[in-house]
């Protein structure tokens, strides 16, 4: 399969795997050159693995939502479009958004995107309370300002 970013350069022949749950992700982490890819809106090749590109868009479930605070817990493959479609009618809109709604939550975190209000609202990382990160050995660590904060910097 041809693997490329949104800028369509570089292009190369690569292997891909569709990730549908934590178990399928663990199975694919047993080698070098793995990288996660969402909706492919990164310019350049930031989401193109040398050996294997892991398609994350099937990890697209909302886990929890606090109506009082607006805190959303969701999987990495949830798209910004899905977030807006579900929560805007309920009076909620993300504080920081990029120029397209065709990005994933995981991609927004990984790229620490910013919007037109960056000078006021900072980047998306400022809106993230915590993330669960799966290490190459398959273990999952919660990362926040207080836990494993070396993996949680924006």
C-alpha positions as CSV (number, residue, x, y, z in Angstrom):
1,X,0.0,0.0,0.0
2,X,1.2,3.6,-0.7
3,X,1.7,5.4,2.6
4,X,1.8,9.2,2.6
5,X,0.8,12.3,4.6
6,X,-1.7,15.0,3.6
7,X,1.0,16.8,1.7
8,X,1.4,13.7,-0.4
9,X,5.2,13.7,-0.1
10,X,7.0,11.6,0.5
11,X,5.2,8.5,-0.8
12,X,6.5,5.1,-0.3
13,X,5.3,1.5,-0.4
14,X,4.6,0.4,3.2
15,X,2.7,-2.1,5.3
16,X,-0.3,-1.1,7.3
17,X,-2.3,-2.7,10.0
18,X,-5.8,-1.8,11.2
19,X,-6.0,-1.5,15.0
20,X,-9.4,-2.3,16.5
21,X,-8.7,-2.6,20.2
22,X,-5.9,-2.7,22.8
23,X,-5.1,-6.3,22.1
24,X,-4.6,-5.8,18.4
25,X,-2.3,-2.8,19.2
26,X,-0.3,-5.0,21.6
27,X,0.2,-7.6,18.9
28,X,1.6,-5.0,16.4
29,X,4.1,-3.4,18.8
30,X,6.7,-6.2,18.6
31,X,9.1,-4.6,16.2
32,X,10.8,-1.4,15.1
33,X,9.5,1.3,12.9
34,X,5.9,1.3,14.1
35,X,3.8,4.5,14.1
36,X,0.2,5.3,14.7
37,X,-1.9,7.1,12.0
38,X,-5.3,8.7,12.2
39,X,-7.0,10.5,9.4
40,X,-3.7,11.4,7.6
41,X,-4.0,15.2,7.8
42,X,-0.4,15.7,8.9
43,X,1.8,17.5,6.4
44,X,4.9,15.5,5.5
45,X,5.5,12.0,6.8
46,X,4.9,12.3,10.5
47,X,2.5,9.4,10.5
48,X,4.2,7.0,8.1
49,X,6.2,4.1,9.7
50,X,9.3,2.7,8.1
51,X,8.1,-0.8,8.8
52,X,4.4,-0.6,9.7
53,X,1.8,2.1,9.9
54,X,-0.9,1.4,12.4
55,X,-4.4,2.7,11.4
56,X,-6.0,4.0,14.6
57,X,-9.4,5.2,13.3
58,X,-11.3,2.1,14.5
59,X,-10.4,3.1,18.1
60,X,-13.2,5.7,17.9
61,X,-15.4,5.3,21.0
62,X,-16.5,7.9,23.5
63,X,-15.8,6.5,27.0
64,X,-17.2,9.1,29.3
65,X,-18.4,12.7,29.3
66,X,-18.9,15.0,32.2
67,X,-21.8,17.4,31.4
68,X,-20.9,19.7,34.2
69,X,-17.2,20.2,33.3
70,X,-17.1,19.3,29.6
71,X,-14.4,16.7,30.2
72,X,-14.5,14.1,27.5
73,X,-12.7,10.7,27.8
74,X,-12.4,9.1,24.3
75,X,-10.2,6.8,22.3
76,X,-7.5,8.1,20.0
77,X,-9.3,7.5,16.8
78,X,-12.3,9.7,17.5
79,X,-12.4,12.4,15.0
80,X,-12.9,16.1,15.7
81,X,-15.9,16.0,13.4
82,X,-17.5,13.3,15.6
83,X,-16.8,15.3,18.8
84,X,-18.4,18.4,17.2
85,X,-21.4,16.5,15.8
86,X,-22.2,15.0,19.2
87,X,-21.3,17.7,21.7
88,X,-22.1,21.0,19.9
89,X,-25.9,20.4,20.1
90,X,-25.3,19.9,23.8
91,X,-23.6,23.3,24.1
92,X,-20.0,22.2,24.0
93,X,-17.2,23.0,21.6
94,X,-13.5,22.2,21.9
95,X,-11.5,25.2,23.2
96,X,-8.7,24.6,20.6
97,X,-9.3,23.3,17.0
98,X,-7.2,23.2,13.9
99,X,-8.2,24.4,10.4
100,X,-9.9,21.1,9.6
101,X,-12.3,18.8,11.5
102,X,-10.9,15.8,9.7
103,X,-8.3,15.0,12.4
104,X,-8.3,12.5,15.2
105,X,-8.1,13.2,18.9
106,X,-4.9,11.2,19.1
107,X,-3.4,13.2,16.2
108,X,-4.4,16.5,17.8
109,X,-2.6,15.4,21.0
110,X,0.4,14.0,19.2
111,X,0.9,17.1,17.1
112,X,-0.2,19.4,20.0
113,X,-2.3,21.4,17.4
114,X,-3.2,25.0,17.8
115,X,-6.0,27.1,16.5
116,X,-6.5,30.7,15.5
117,X,-6.9,31.6,19.2
118,X,-3.4,30.2,20.2
119,X,-2.4,33.5,21.8
120,X,-5.4,33.2,24.2
121,X,-6.1,29.5,24.6
122,X,-2.7,28.0,24.0
123,X,-2.3,24.7,22.2
124,X,-4.4,21.5,22.5
125,X,-2.1,20.0,25.1
126,X,-3.3,22.6,27.6
127,X,-6.8,21.1,27.3
128,X,-5.7,17.5,28.0
129,X,-5.9,16.3,31.6
130,X,-4.3,12.9,31.0
131,X,-3.6,10.3,28.4
132,X,-3.1,6.5,28.6
133,X,0.1,5.6,26.7
134,X,0.8,2.0,25.6
135,X,4.6,1.4,25.7
136,X,6.3,-0.9,23.2
137,X,6.1,-3.8,25.7
138,X,2.3,-3.5,25.8
139,X,2.0,-2.0,29.2
140,X,-0.3,1.0,29.6
141,X,0.6,4.0,31.8
142,X,-1.6,6.9,32.7
143,X,0.3,10.2,32.0
144,X,-0.6,13.5,33.4
145,X,1.0,16.5,35.1
146,X,1.2,14.3,38.3
147,X,1.7,10.8,36.9
148,X,4.5,9.8,34.5
149,X,4.9,13.5,33.6
150,X,8.1,12.9,31.6
151,X,5.7,11.5,28.9
152,X,3.2,14.3,29.3
153,X,4.7,17.6,28.2
154,X,3.3,20.1,25.9
